Amino acid sequence: MRKKMPVSEIMTKNVITLSTSDDLVTAEERFKKYRIRHIPVVEGKEVVGMLSYTDLLRISFADAVVDSGEPTDSVIYDLFNISQIMVSDVVSVTSKTPIKDVAQFLAGKEFHALPVVDEGKLVGIVTTTDLINYLLDLY
């Protein structure tokens, strides 16, 4: 095991993103279609936020239905936008950040994904799942 192996070795490079102009229905569709739990929110190539599936679930009621028969999610989703529920104080790492540093950082924080940004451009995302899979590969 290389102690200074960069996060670029384990990050997801083909990143699914959202923009602040997307709606929450689109966000939910992407979470489900790609079976992911974290999506960077970008304006151009700059990361302006991070949306997690948990953030979305916090404002919705998965199986509830309002009197009109319309799913509650769509009613609630009309009340909010991505900018209102995303985390906007985003911490990122570079593709050269050692995996060990990323693991230590995520272990000490309450979030489970970091965008990987080089020279202001989103180049990947690294999650706790990526770290666990990396460790499993070692064993």
Protein Blocks (a to p, Z undefined) as FASTA:
>chain_A
ZZklcfklmmcfbdcdddfkbcfklmmmmmmmnopabdcddehjacfbdcdfklmmmmpc
fkbccfkopafklmmmmmpcfklmmcfbdcdddfklcfklmmmmmmmmcbfbdcddeehi
afbdcdfklmmmmmmmmZZ
